Amino acid sequence: MSTNSGLVVILTALNLEYAAVRDQLTDLRVRRHPAGTRFEVGRIGQSDCRIAMGLVGKGNHPAAVLAEWAMAEFSPTAVLFVGVAGGLWPNIRLGDVVVASKIYAYHGGTSEDDGLKARPKAWEIPHEADQIAQHVARSTAWRRGFPAGTAPNVHFGPIAAGEVVQDSGISEQASWIRQHYNDAVAIEMEAAGVAQAGHLNRALPVVVVRGISDHADGSKAATDGQNWQPKAARHAAAFATALAQELISDTPTSRAAADRDGSPTMRMSNRNIATGNAHVGVQAGQIYGNVAVGAEAVRPIDLAASIEDFRTHLKQAHLDGQLDEETYTAAESELAAATEYVSAGATEKKSALMVALKRLSGLVADVAELAARLAVILAVVRGMS
């Protein structure tokens, strides 16, 4: 499965979590899965980072299924699960952000005569994703939207994921977690499902980001009444979108444009001034690959290959949410007709080919890259004898 290096999937369980992430995005477009799930694809500000959002509801099982659908639909660079959780350690304040270094599915076990024995199942955060998340946590950029002194702290530690809401510090379940998962810093209900889906999809990176909205100790009603859920969701969303941008900028494709020491490649500009009868022949900054100067025969463009290449970019634009389903289907139909006319190879098909390409041009006019590629193909067809 090829990876869409410019896109990160962000999933949430609750509407208020979804809204907190959605507020960080622009240029939103709806993308519907065949099973009926409604995804939205947008962009973080003016960045190159695209986000595909989905609402999965409560529980590990639906989270696993919808995470799998999102992974298959978008082929993302990574999947983030973002929302609120209950804090288990006293040093973690309400509103703080927790990034899961490990995810425990804590309801696994075996019942024997002498009691219930834990059968731990756990997934660790991928090393590279952990390094990037730690870098974002150290930076101050993602905290700039908070008033002075109000930015949350970021903690890294295991998160316990089960199937029930825990709101007691003395219940049997609370004792079970303290006994078998006493390093867990937060508790919630979806992370194990998403982690399992990532594991089954060629170890696709999954990062769970949670804002602490209560302490899972019987105080949930009080903290919910103080609106800590939406506050914690906003904090998690702010960190998660900053992390998504960093994950995108740290992909192999992006790193290829950097020096070996990790610094961005220097942009160069040249300004040549010609005086008298002098003329500037060539003006160049950094050059990669072969360069030919002087007369050279123009290589003919392979029209069939160009159309097939356009089909690949058309599909990617659809996956990125730049084309809705109806427009994409119509564009594919015109492209199929154009391919048929090119395969026929007869000059009398030129008129029909031009009609199909012009219709296609109208369908993709709002996507600048597709419009530019199609303009080149149209120019080639116009020059056909």
Buried (B, 14 or more C-beta within 10 A) or exposed (E): EEBBBBBBBBBBBBEBBBBBBBEBBEEEBEBEBEEEBEBBBBBBEEBEBBBBBBBBBBBBBBBBBBBBBBBEBBBBBBBBBBBBBBBBBEEBEBBBBBBBBBBBBBBEBEEEEEEEEBEEBBBEBBEEBBEBBBEBBEEEEBBEEEEEEEBBBBBBBBBBBBEEBBBBBEBEBBEBBEEBBEEBBBBBBBBBBBBBBBEEBEEBBBBBBBBBBBBBBBBBEEBBEEEBBBBBBBBBBBBBBBBBBBBBBBBEEBEEEEEEEEEEEEEEEEEEEEEEEEEEEEEEEEEEEEEEEEEEEEEEEEBEEBBEEBBEBBBBBBBBBBBEEEBBEBBBBBBEBBBEBBEEEEEEBBEBBBBBBEBBBEBBEEBEEBBEBBEEBBEBBEEEE
